[in-house]
């Protein structure tokens, strides 16, 4: 149902909310809410335009909250209605946080609950919205990062709902497990560290001083969490974005206090910055489900990132120059980070679970007829370009554009990414209709 209708600068908006089963296999069981925001050019609000549905990155990421008609959204509104889906558990779609997990009471209940917030359920939600709110018309999807994982699941599960698909930095491996993924991405993270040090050589000594001070103990973040070196290392997540190196440089630029009480005292500004970038206050599901998104078929994820890190001594906490890690989540984070502590019992069970439904139907993907245009960022730190291209070779009617001009967030940094993919579909006469 429509819950609100209003106009932003250059964008007319309708808010939609529907109730869906928590477990799609038990349609009469407990329900949750799913929210989607429909955008349209105000001057075309009464026109029968095709739909473009955005599949947000994550896991655990809510849809964009636009403030103006700009970027890829502005471009898409020239031809489409844009649907911004808050994936279940995020934004206004029955969000999951520490209070929810604590209320569930047991590790078993928590793990069972979280298992319903993965790709198959998100795709089922999208199909329900398409059929009940958006007249059942096949739509085009735009999947950023994890949204590309969702796209492959959508093509496996309900291709009849798709007119065409765009993907940016998100062609998940359809054959490799979590360990294989991290075997590819750790070297990518190490390479990004080298670029950072070459670009800002002065930072090497500053980072070492900070790490030594943190290792000495008693460094407390503004929210009361004790800062450890391994948590400091997770700041490297930003190296996969543009301008991540610059944001890191300016963070460490103000690390140490100056003046009469300086010494090796870390500034409040620095500590607040570290907290804000590593606390997961707004997206705890990202950490809780990060490895589980790779689970499909037999085999436990079993804290793959932690196991792969143990084989790479160069990422040790006592190594200098200190290496930052990338898009990895570790078991100790659910002890050291307050927003994640309520998730710990449940995620331990998820990591140990060794039987999962298949995420991708390889036969159906091979026979796919839905046009798919994908931007593959050659230097992507999060989703290995080699694995992406291997996936593209396995999906029928998939067309990859490989570029080293962008980082993982190219879609949000430059409207030309969206325009290029749109052009790939326009060449086939597919983007402006359906």
N, C-alpha and C positions, 0 to 999 in steps of 0.2 A: 504494500500500500504506500501511497505518497504521504510522507509525514511533514513535508515542508516544501515550499516553492518560493524562490527569490532570485534576485539578479546581482551577480558580482560585476565588477567592471568588465564589460564586454562578454559576459558569460551568463546565460540563464540557467538556473539550477533547479533540479527536482531531486529531493531526497526520498529514497525508497527503503522500506524495511519489510522483511518477510521472516516468518518463523520456519525453521527447518529442523529435522531430527538431529540430535547430537550424533547418533549412529544411524546412517542411512540404511543399514541392514535391519533396523528396528524402527520403522516409520512411526509407530504409535508410542515410542518411548519418550524420554525427556527431550525437550526442544531448546534450541538456542536461536538468537536473532542473527540475521545476516543483513548488512546495510550496504547500499550502493548509491552513489551520487551520479546523476545523469546531467551532463553538460551539453548545451547547444548554443549556437549563435543566436542572440536574442531576436535578430531580424528573420531567423528561419525556424523559429520555435514551433510553428504549425506545419512545417514541411515534413514529408515522409522520408527522412534521411536514413541511410544505413548506420549501423552501430559499430563502434570500435571500442572494445572492452580492454581495459588496462589490467594486466596481471603483475602486481607489484613484486619487487624483490623481497628477499627475506632469508629464511622463514621469519614470520612474526612481524612483518612490515605492513603498516596500514597504507592506504592509498594516498596520493598527494592531496594537499589542501591548497588549491590554487588561490592566488590573491590577485591575479591579473591574467589577461589573455596573452600568453607568451609561450615561448619554447615549443616543444612538440605538441602540447595541447592546443596552442593557438593555431598551429598548422593543421592539426586533425579536424578542428572545428570548421575549417573551410569546406569540408566534404561530408563530415560525419557528426552524429551524436556520439559523445564520448561517455563511457560508463566507467566510473572509478569504483571498483569493488574493494571494500574492506574485507580481507580474507578473515574467515572465522578465527576468533581469538584476538583480533586486533581492532583498533579504532573503536567504532560503534557496533561491531559485530561480536557481542558477548566477549569482551576482552578477558584474557587470562593473565593474572598477576599473582604475586605471592599470597595475597589474602585468599584468592580462590583456591590455590593449592593447599594452603593450611586448612581451609574449611573442609576439604575432601577427606582429611583425617588419616588415611593410611597410604603407604607407598603404592600398594596395589591399586587403590582407587585413583590415585594421582596418575599412575602410568596408564591405566585404562582410559582416563579422561583425555590425556594428552595424545593418545594414539588416534583420536578422532579429529585431530587438527592438522592432518597431513594432506598431501596432494590429492588422493582419491576423493576425500570429503570436500575439499575446496572445489574440485571440478564438478562434483555433484551439486554443490551449492550454486555454482555459476549456471549450470544447466537448468536448475529449478528457476532461477531468476529469468533466464532467457525465455523459458516457456510460459511462465506465469505473469511476468511483469512486462517483458519486451516482445510480446506477441509471437514468440516461437520462431522468429526469423533468424536464420544463421548469421552470425556476426564475425567480424574480423577481430583478432586478438593481438595485443602488443605485450609481449612478455619480457620484462627486464630481469636479468639475473635469475633468481629463483622462479620468476615468472616464466622463464624458458623451460625449467623443469616441469612446471605446471602445464605448459603448452604440450610437451611430449606426452604427459599423462592424459591430457585432454584428447590428443590425437589417438591415443590408445583406447580410451574409454568411451568417447562420444564424438567422433569426427563429424557426424551428421549435423552437429551444432555449429560447425566452423565453416566460414566462407573462405577465409585466408588467415595466415598467421605471420606476424612479425616477431622476431626475437633479437634481443641485444644482450650479448655477453652471457648467454644462458642455455646453450645446448649441452645439457647434462650428458655425461657418459651413460649409455644404456647397457653397458656390459661390465663395467668396473665397479668394485666395491669401495667403501670409504677409505680403506688403507691405500688402495691404488691411487685414488684421488689425491691423497696427501703426499704420496711419493712423488707426484708430479708438481704439487703446489709449494712444497717446502723449498725446492731449488728456485722457484719463482720469487719467493719471499727473500731468499738470500741475495738474489740478483738485485732486487729493489733496495736492499740495504746498501749494496755497493754503490748504486746510483746516488743514494742519499748522502753517503760519506764523500763521494767525489764532488757533489754539488755544494755541500756545506762542510768542508773539512774541519773548520773550527768547532763544529758541533761534536766531533768525536770525543774530544777531551771533556766537554761539558756533560755529555751523556755518561761518560765513565765516572765523573765526579758524582753525578746524581745517583748512579747505580751503587757506587761505593757507600754513599750516605744512606741510601735506603737499606742496603745490606747490613749496615751497622745497627739498624733497628730503631723502633720508636718514632717512625714517621707515620703520622695519622692523617687521613684524608678528612675533609670537612664533615662527612657523614659518619665519622667514627671508625670506618674500616682502616685496618692497618695496611699500609702500602708495602708490597713485597716487590722484589726485582722481577719475578715472573709476571706479576700483574703489570708492571711498568713496560715489560716487553710487548704486551698485547697492544700497545699504542701503534705498533706497526700495521695494524689493520688498515690504517688510513693510507698506507703506501700504495694501495690499489686504486686510489681515487685521485682526481686532479682538482686542486693542487695539494695533494697530501704531503709531499716533501716540504712545501712551504709552511703548511700548518704545523708540522712537527718542528721545523726550525724556529718559528716564532714562539712556540710553547716553551722550548728549552732556552730561548733567548732570555726569558725572565725567570729562570729556574732558581737562581741564587739571590738572596737579599744583599743589598749593599748598605753601607752606613755603620753606625756604632754597634749594632747588634747583628752584624752580618755573619761572619764566619762561614760555616757550611750549612746555614739555615736555608731550607727551601721555602720559597715565598708562598703566601696564601693564594696568589694568582696562579702559580704553577700547580699547586695541589688541587685547587678547584678545577683547573683544566683537565688534570689527570682523572679526577673523579667523574667529571661530565662525560669523558670519552670512554670510560671503562665500567660504568656503574650499572648499565642495563635497566635503568629505572623505567624507561619508556618502551623497551622492547625485550622483556625477559624471555619471550618465546623464541627469539632468535638463538639465544644460548641453549635453551632447553631442548630445541629440536634440531640444532645445527647438524649433528651427525646422523640423526634419525632420518633425515630427508634422503639419505643414501641407502636406507635399509629396504631391501626387497628380495623376497625368496628366502633361501636358507642362509644362515650365518649371522652372528651378532656383530654390531659395529665395535663394541668392546673398547671404547675410547681410542679410536684409531689414531687421532692426531697426537695423543699422548704417547702411544707406542712408537709411532714414526719419529717423534721428536727424540725419544730416548736413544735412537740409533744415530742421532746427529749431534755430536758433542759440541759442535760450533755454536749451537743455540743454548749452551749452558749459561746459567745465571752468573757464574764467576768468570766468564770469558770476556776479554776486552780486545778489540772493541766489541761492545755489547751488540748482539743481533736482536732486532725486533722480530716478532712473529707476525703472521698474517691472519687469514680468516680461519682460525683454529679455536676450538673450545676445549677446555681441559677440565678434568674432574675437580681439581682443587678450586676452580672458580666458584663452585657451588658451596664451598666452605668460606672463602675469603670475601665474597661480594654479597652484601646484605640482601639485595633485591633477588638474588638467585638461591639463597639458602632454603627457602620453603620448597624449591623444586628438587632439591638433592635426592630425597628418597625415591621419587618417581623416575628421575633421569637415570639413576643407577639401575633400576629395573629395565628401562628402555634399552640401555647400553648392553645389558646381558641377554635380552630377548633374541632368540636365534631363529625364529620363524616369522616371516612377514609376507603379506600379500605382494604379488608382483606389481611393480610400479608401471612397467612399460611392456606392451605387447609387441615383441619384435617382428612378428609376422605382419601384424596390422600396420606397423610403422613402415615396413618395407613396401607394403602395397599401398601406402598412403597416396591419395590424390588431391588432398587439400594443399594449395600452394603455400610454401613456407620460405620466407626470406629472412636470413639470419646475419647479423653483424657479429663477426668473430674478431675480437681484439687480440692481435698476435701476442702482445706482451701482458695479457690479462693475468693478474696475480691470483685471482679467485677461482676462475673456471678455465682450466688449461686449454689453450687453443688447439693443441694436438688432439686432445680428447674430444673437443667440440667438432673438429673436422672429421674424426672417425665416426661420430654420431651422424653428422650430415650425410656421410656416405651410406648410412644404413636406413635413412628415411627417404621414402619416395617423394618426388616433387619438391625436394629441399634444395635451396640455392644459397650458398654461403658467400658473403662479402668479407674478405680478410683484410684488415687494416691495422697498422701500427700507429695511427695518428691519434688514437684515443686510449684512455684508461677505461676501467670497468664502468665508469659512470658517464660514458660518452653521450648517451641518450639525453642526459640532463644538462650536459655542458654545451652541446652544440646541436642546434636544430637540424643541421645537415645530415646527422645520422638517421633521424626519422625520415627526412626527405629522400635520402638515398634508398632506403628500404621501400618506401612508398613508390619510388620510381621503378624499382625492380618488379613490383606487382603491377604498376600501371602499364609497363611494357607488355604484360600479359593480359591487359584489359580487365584487371580484377579489383583495383583498389576502390574506385569510385562507386561500385555497386555492391549489393549483397548485404 
